[in-house]
């Protein structure tokens, strides 16, 4: 019975290790915040999105952010696929703000992306990986130019704050887009029906109070592998089936 108890504890530790301790990272946003892409590195647009009072409009710069990660707790530097000095990310929250040069401490949430966001990112990756032998799970983090980054950012917001895939209508709307941003976004939306959603293991969110949450990439090694979980479950199941001695 003691052996069974030890096996059960070991399995529970493996199954719960991902949530036992919070991971965190300190992020310093680049100045300019859209570094890494040639001008125009973002698209200045007007957005409307739901609030408690019914709706709000704002003029925003849509694009991919860049920053530096430091003070890692509970995460390995290898989690950042382009390195800690090239942390590429998109805004995942419209109810707070972030500015160039700002610094903030974030809690790292593995697999924190919504299902609709994973659907959209899967479509982006399928478009950007056309002609390749395999779909690049991180293609969405490496747009060809700033307006493509803007289209990806707008699609991420659409995935969070609306139920359809039309940037011109619904709960989330955007106007004043550059023609190339619209073309990129249309191609991503058109790919949605045939594209597989991005595996949640390739994504993590960075969450903080007082600053916009972010979404970025995450290699599968950053979370428990399914095989490890299955092995622990199999060991526990085998122990439960084992007959006890009289």
C-alpha positions, 0 to 999 in steps of 0.5 A: 500500500505504501508503494501505491501511495508513493506512485500516486504522489509521484504521478500527482507531482508530474501532473500538477508541476506546471501549475505548482509554481508561477513563472515570471519575467521582466520585460523592457519594451524597445524604444521605438516599440515596433523595432525590428521591422522596416518602416512603416513598422506599424499601421495607425488605425481607429478601433472600436471594441466592447467595454462595460459602458457599451463601446469605445473608439480609440486611435492606436498603432497596430503592429508587432512589439519587441522587447528584452526579457530578464529576471526569469523565474521558473522559465528557461531562456530557451523559452524565448525562441528568438532569444531574451534580447529579441522578444517578439510579441503582440498585444493581447489586451485592449483595456490597459496600455503600454508605451515605448521604453516601459518596463513591467513584470509579467506572469508567464501563462503557458497555454493561455491563448483562447481557442479563437486566437489559436484558430487565427494564428493557425491560419496565419502560419498556413499562409506564411508557410505556403510552399514549405514542407512543414508549417512554421509554428512561429511564422506569426512572430516573424512578419515580412513587414510592419503592415503584415504585423499590423494585420496579425495584431488586428486579427488577434484582437478580432479573435478576442473581442468578436465572434466572427471574422470581419474587421469592418463589423461586429463587436470589434471593428477597425478602420483607416487601415492601409490597403496592404494591411487589409490585403494581408488580413483578408488572406489570413481570414480566407485561410481559416476554414482549411487551416489547423489551429495552432497547438496551444503548446506553441503559445504563452501569454504574459499577464500583468496588472497595470500594463497590457497583456502580451502573447508570444511564442513558446517551444513545447519544451517549455511545458510538460510533454504529453508523453511524460503525463501519459507515462505517469498516468500509466504507472498509476493505473498499473499500480491500481490494477496490481492485486494486493497481498493477503 
